[in-house]
Every structure is written in structure tokens, then in C-alpha cells.
Amino acid sequence: MNKFAIINRQGVSIEALETGSAEGKPVFFIHGTPGSMNMYGPQVEGAEKLGIRLLSYSRPGYGNSTRSEGRSVKDAASDVADIADFLGIEKFAVWGHSGGGPHALACAALLPERVTAAATLASVAPYGVQDLDFFSGMGEYNIVDFKLLQSDPAQWEKNNIEDVKAMITAKKEEALESISSLLSEVDRKSLSEELLDYLIEGTKLGCSKNVNGLMDDNLAFMKPWGFDPAAIKVPLQIWHGREDLFVPFSHGEWLGRNIAGAEKHFFEKEGHLSLFAKKNYEIQKWLSSYL
């Protein structure tokens, strides 16, 4: 495991991590919201088995990555390209879970000469687009958060600070209770000790200093992304479960309808976390086949 930092083309310091197989096929994993460059143990083990050089980074504002206030989803493409340049990597695959999904799509859309294949799992879709009710089917916790962002940004920021502080200091049972409206039954059952530790550790590493990364993610999701997902031409998989209350199934359906040629993997009895736990190996195996 190698931790390092780069200065991106905007002069922002980005912390990054490489693990898996050191000389393997390069695959970027883009973390969710909130999160950090830390990775799920079985995901790393799978990468080692598949001969994948697994790369990740903390988006600006998370962990030790300095903030880039006002950043857009599209900026992830230049961050990933800068990390790849630093490591001397020309071609790579990329995938993202949850809030990492839009950022993986940015790489696919804006770096077609470098991204060999991409995938999203439980990805957010653009806000304010036709044929998508952004909030329908979403758990109450996220609805309240996004609505407050729109109506009272100052109170929204205060709530984010308080919520994250409570989550990273609470006992595991209390942390789960705080997001109970987002946990479908299948997701609750999928929360092994290892998966829960990964999620809590990602929040701690990403947000212990401040909640800038979390806030900037959500602000970026609610404004134009800076690219058209329909422009994506590289091989793409879209994974989503109908029992997802964090990011409703309709978001995956919208992406599937609007990105021609995307390979859709939709599941009736899976959720936001269960699908990640069960399918990360399969996704990485597919991505590695294009390298």
C-alpha cells in the first residue's frame, strides 16, 4: 500500500492511495459521499487476485486533500488524469460507488482517449433533468438534507457539521440509527462488521477535520455537472438495486436510458450497500478485461 500526494493543475493538494497488485492493470475507484481514499478490504483482496493496481484518492475537501471551493463534478476528470500522469499511467479504467458515480462518469465522458472502460454502482443522476423525480424513493434523511441545502444553506452547513461529528463519535449502533431512514432491509442485513468499519472509517478520514468535501459534493450534484452523460462512448456498466434508499433506483434507470450502449445491471432485491458488497469483484474483473 502506497500513500502519496500530488498537486493538481489547479494547485490543489490531493492525497491518493495505490494498493492491490503493484505492477497490475490500473483501475481507479472513486469513493462515495462522504468518504475518503480508504478502500474496502474484500475489494483490495479481489484486486490482488485479479492482478489490478487499485488506485483511489480523496476528493478536494476530504481528508488531507485541500479544498477547491465551487468545484464541479467534471473536475474529477482532471484530478484523475493528474494522478495518472504523476504515476506514469497512460490508460486506465475507472468506477465509482454512490457519490463517486458522477465523478466516474466525468472521467468516461471527458477522458475517452485514456479511460478504457467505466462503471457506476448506485450512482446519483443529474438534478433538474427531464424524466427524473430526483427525490422520489429517497430516504427521509437525504431528502431533508438536499431540501435544506436549497432553502437555508447556512443551517444546512451547521447541520452537516453536527451530523458528521455525531456519526464519527457515536457507537456503531447509534451511527446506524442516525441513518435508519436510508437503510432498506437488504442493506441492513448486508452490513457486516467489515463493511460497517469501512464506511465509518471513510467518514472519519474524510470528515474529521471539516465537512468541506461532503458539502462540496452535494453542491456539485445539484448544479450542472459540466458534461453530458449522453456523450459517453467508452464501454460502461451501470449497476443499481431497486431497494436503494440512499440513491433511488430511478437514478440508475435514468442513466441507463440516457447513455446509449451502457450495459445495465439492475436488481430487484438489492440495495445501496448490498450491491457494493456483493458485486465489487465482478465489476473490477470486467474493468480489468479492457486493460
BAFI-859499 format. One line per field, with one value per residue (C-alpha): residue number from 1; residue in three letters; chain; z, y, x. Coordinates in steps of 0.25 Angstrom, whole numbers, plus 5000, padded with zeros to 4 digits. Each point is the difference from the previous one (the first is absolute). Layout:
BEGIN
nr [NUM,...] .
rest [ALA,...] .
kette [A,...] .
Z [Z,...] .
Y [Y,...] .
X [X,...] .
This chain:
BEGIN
nr [1,2,3,4,5,6,7,8,9,10,11,12,13,14,15,16,17,18,19,20,21,22,23,24,25,26,27,28,29,30,31,32,33,34,35,36,37,38,39,40,41,42,43,44,45,46,47,48,49,50,51,52,53,54,55,56,57,58,59,60,61,62,63,64,65,66,67,68,69,70,71,72,73,74,75,76,77,78,79,80,81,82,83,84,85,86,87,88,89,90,91,92,93,94,95,96,97,98,99,100,101,102,103,104,105,106,107,108,109,110,111,112,113,114,115,116,117,118,119,120,121,122,123,124,125,126,127,128,129,130,131,132,133,134,135,136,137,138,139,140,141,142,143,144,145,146,147,148,149,150,151,152,153,154,155,156,157,158,159,160,161,162,163,164,165,166,167,168,169,170,171,172,173,174,175,176,177,178,179,180,181,182,183,184,185,186,187,188,189,190,191,192,193,194,195,196,197,198,199,200,201,202,203,204,205,206,207,208,209,210,211,212,213,214,215,216,217,218,219,220,221,222,223,224,225,226,227,228,229,230,231,232,233,234,235,236,237,238,239,240,241,242,243,244,245,246,247,248,249,250,251,252,253,254,255,256,257,258,259,260,261,262,263,264,265,266,267,268,269,270,271,272,273,274,275,276,277,278,279,280,281,282,283,284,285,286,287,288,289,290,291] .
rest [MET,ASN,LYS,PHE,ALA,ILE,ILE,ASN,ARG,GLN,GLY,VAL,SER,ILE,GLU,ALA,LEU,GLU,THR,GLY,SER,ALA,GLU,GLY,LYS,PRO,VAL,PHE,PHE,ILE,HIS,GLY,THR,PRO,GLY,SER,MET,ASN,MET,TYR,GLY,PRO,GLN,VAL,GLU,GLY,ALA,GLU,LYS,LEU,GLY,ILE,ARG,LEU,LEU,SER,TYR,SER,ARG,PRO,GLY,TYR,GLY,ASN,SER,THR,ARG,SER,GLU,GLY,ARG,SER,VAL,LYS,ASP,ALA,ALA,SER,ASP,VAL,ALA,ASP,ILE,ALA,ASP,PHE,LEU,GLY,ILE,GLU,LYS,PHE,ALA,VAL,TRP,GLY,HIS,SER,GLY,GLY,GLY,PRO,HIS,ALA,LEU,ALA,CYS,ALA,ALA,LEU,LEU,PRO,GLU,ARG,VAL,THR,ALA,ALA,ALA,THR,LEU,ALA,SER,VAL,ALA,PRO,TYR,GLY,VAL,GLN,ASP,LEU,ASP,PHE,PHE,SER,GLY,MET,GLY,GLU,TYR,ASN,ILE,VAL,ASP,PHE,LYS,LEU,LEU,GLN,SER,ASP,PRO,ALA,GLN,TRP,GLU,LYS,ASN,ASN,ILE,GLU,ASP,VAL,LYS,ALA,MET,ILE,THR,ALA,LYS,LYS,GLU,GLU,ALA,LEU,GLU,SER,ILE,SER,SER,LEU,LEU,SER,GLU,VAL,ASP,ARG,LYS,SER,LEU,SER,GLU,GLU,LEU,LEU,ASP,TYR,LEU,ILE,GLU,GLY,THR,LYS,LEU,GLY,CYS,SER,LYS,ASN,VAL,ASN,GLY,LEU,MET,ASP,ASP,ASN,LEU,ALA,PHE,MET,LYS,PRO,TRP,GLY,PHE,ASP,PRO,ALA,ALA,ILE,LYS,VAL,PRO,LEU,GLN,ILE,TRP,HIS,GLY,ARG,GLU,ASP,LEU,PHE,VAL,PRO,PHE,SER,HIS,GLY,GLU,TRP,LEU,GLY,ARG,ASN,ILE,ALA,GLY,ALA,GLU,LYS,HIS,PHE,PHE,GLU,LYS,GLU,GLY,HIS,LEU,SER,LEU,PHE,ALA,LYS,LYS,ASN,TYR,GLU,ILE,GLN,LYS,TRP,LEU,SER,SER,TYR,LEU] .
kette [A,A,A,A,A,A,A,A,A,A,A,A,A,A,A,A,A,A,A,A,A,A,A,A,A,A,A,A,A,A,A,A,A,A,A,A,A,A,A,A,A,A,A,A,A,A,A,A,A,A,A,A,A,A,A,A,A,A,A,A,A,A,A,A,A,A,A,A,A,A,A,A,A,A,A,A,A,A,A,A,A,A,A,A,A,A,A,A,A,A,A,A,A,A,A,A,A,A,A,A,A,A,A,A,A,A,A,A,A,A,A,A,A,A,A,A,A,A,A,A,A,A,A,A,A,A,A,A,A,A,A,A,A,A,A,A,A,A,A,A,A,A,A,A,A,A,A,A,A,A,A,A,A,A,A,A,A,A,A,A,A,A,A,A,A,A,A,A,A,A,A,A,A,A,A,A,A,A,A,A,A,A,A,A,A,A,A,A,A,A,A,A,A,A,A,A,A,A,A,A,A,A,A,A,A,A,A,A,A,A,A,A,A,A,A,A,A,A,A,A,A,A,A,A,A,A,A,A,A,A,A,A,A,A,A,A,A,A,A,A,A,A,A,A,A,A,A,A,A,A,A,A,A,A,A,A,A,A,A,A,A,A,A,A,A,A,A,A,A,A,A,A,A,A,A,A,A,A,A,A,A,A,A,A,A,A,A,A,A,A,A] .
Z [5000,4996,5004,4993,4997,4987,4996,4990,4988,5009,5010,5010,5008,4998,5009,4993,5002,4992,5004,4994,4990,4999,4985,4997,4991,5005,5005,5007,5011,5003,5014,5004,5008,5010,4999,4998,4993,5009,4994,5004,5004,4990,4989,5002,5001,4987,4993,5005,4995,4986,4998,5002,5004,5008,5001,5008,5006,5009,4992,5003,5014,5006,5009,4997,4986,5000,4997,4986,5003,4989,4993,4990,4997,4987,5008,5004,4986,5001,5015,4995,4988,5008,5010,4988,4994,5013,5000,4985,4997,4986,4999,5012,5004,5010,5008,5011,5011,5004,5000,4993,4988,4994,5001,4993,4989,4999,4997,4990,4993,5000,4999,4989,4995,5013,5007,4994,5008,5011,5010,5010,5012,5006,4994,5001,4987,4997,5007,4992,4988,4992,5004,5014,5013,5008,5013,4997,5008,5008,5015,5009,5005,4986,4996,5012,4998,4985,5002,5011,4991,4991,5010,5011,4997,5013,5008,4990,5003,5015,4999,4992,5010,5012,4993,4996,5013,5007,4990,5001,5016,5001,5003,4988,5004,5002,4986,4993,5008,4995,4985,5002,4990,4989,5004,4992,5007,4990,5003,5014,4999,4991,5011,5004,5011,4989,4991,5011,5005,4985,4999,5014,4998,4986,5007,5011,4991,4990,5010,5014,4996,4994,4991,4988,4991,5003,4998,4987,4995,5002,4995,4987,4998,5001,4989,4985,5000,4989,4990,4994,5004,4987,4993,5007,4989,5008,5005,5012,5010,5009,5013,5009,5009,5002,5015,5000,5009,5000,4985,4994,4989,4991,4999,4995,4990,4995,4998,4992,4991,4997,4998,4987,5000,5015,5006,5010,5013,5007,5012,5007,5013,5003,5006,5001,5009,4997,4985,5003,5010,4990,4987,5001,4996,4987,4997,5001,4992,4989,5000,5000,4987,4993,5004] .
Y [5000,5013,5014,5012,5014,5009,5014,5000,5010,5010,5000,4991,4990,4986,4988,4986,4986,4988,4986,4986,4995,5010,4996,4997,5006,5014,5002,5013,4998,5013,5001,5003,5012,5001,4992,5001,4992,4988,4987,4988,4988,4990,5010,5001,4985,4998,5010,4992,4987,5006,5007,5014,5012,5007,5015,5010,5014,5009,5011,5014,5004,4986,4995,5006,5005,5015,5006,5005,5008,5001,4987,4993,4985,5002,5004,4985,4997,5009,4996,4985,5004,5007,4988,4991,5010,5000,4985,4999,4993,5002,4991,4996,4996,5007,4997,5007,4997,5009,5015,4994,4996,5014,5002,4987,5004,5013,4992,4992,5012,5009,4990,4991,4999,4994,4993,4986,4997,5006,4995,5006,4994,5007,5013,5013,5005,5015,5009,5008,4991,4996,4987,4999,5003,5001,4998,4989,4987,5007,4998,5011,5004,5003,5007,5010,5002,5004,5008,5008,5003,5006,5008,5004,4998,5005,4991,4988,5003,5000,4987,4993,5004,4995,4987,4996,5003,4991,4989,4999,5000,4991,4986,4991,4997,5015,5004,4990,5005,5014,4996,4989,5007,4997,4985,4990,4987,4993,5011,4999,4985,5002,5009,4990,5005,5002,5008,5009,5002,5004,5010,5007,5000,5007,5011,5002,5001,5009,5009,5000,5014,5006,4997,5008,4988,4995,5013,5003,4986,5003,5014,4995,4989,5011,5009,4996,4990,5006,4989,4992,4985,4997,5003,4988,4990,4992,4986,5003,4991,5006,4992,5004,4993,5003,4999,5012,5011,5008,5003,4995,4989,5011,5007,4987,4999,5014,4998,4987,5007,5011,4994,4992,4987,4999,4986,5000,4991,5003,4991,4999,4995,5008,5014,5010,4993,4985,5002,5006,4989,4989,5005,5008,4988,4998,5015,5000,4987,5006,5013,4993,4992,5014,5002] .
X [5000,5006,4994,5005,4995,5001,4997,4989,5000,4991,5011,4992,5007,4993,5003,5000,5002,5004,4999,4996,5011,5011,5003,4986,4989,4997,4985,4996,4989,4993,4994,4986,4994,5005,5013,5015,5011,4999,4995,4991,5009,4993,5001,5015,5001,4992,5010,5012,4994,4996,5014,4994,5008,4989,5000,4992,5000,4993,4992,5004,4995,5000,5011,5014,4996,4998,4987,4996,4988,4990,5005,4992,4998,5008,5012,5002,5005,5012,5003,5000,5008,5010,5002,5002,5010,5008,5000,5004,4987,4994,4988,4991,4986,4991,4988,4992,4990,4989,5005,5012,4992,4998,5015,5003,4990,5008,5013,4993,4994,5012,5012,4995,5014,5005,4989,4998,4987,4992,4989,4991,4993,4988,5004,4993,4994,4999,4991,4989,5000,4988,4993,5006,4994,5013,4994,4990,5003,5011,5001,4996,5014,5005,4987,5001,5015,4998,4988,5007,5012,4990,4992,5010,5015,5005,4991,5004,5015,4997,4992,5011,5011,4991,4996,5013,5006,4989,5002,5016,4999,4988,4999,4998,4985,4998,5006,4991,4988,5003,4999,4989,4991,5010,5002,4991,4999,5009,5010,4999,5002,5013,5007,5011,5009,5011,4991,4995,5014,5004,4988,5003,5015,4998,4991,5010,5012,4992,4993,5007,5007,4987,4988,5005,5001,4986,4994,5007,4996,4985,5001,5007,4989,4989,5006,5004,5011,5008,4998,4989,4999,4994,5013,5007,5005,5009,4995,4992,4992,4989,4997,4988,4990,4986,5000,5010,4995,5013,5000,4986,5000,4994,5013,5007,4988,5002,5015,4996,4990,5009,5014,4999,5007,5001,4999,4990,5000,4987,4996,4986,5005,5013,5003,5011,5009,4996,5004,5013,5004,4996,5004,5013,5008,4992,5000,5015,5002,4992,5008,5013,4996,5001,5015] .
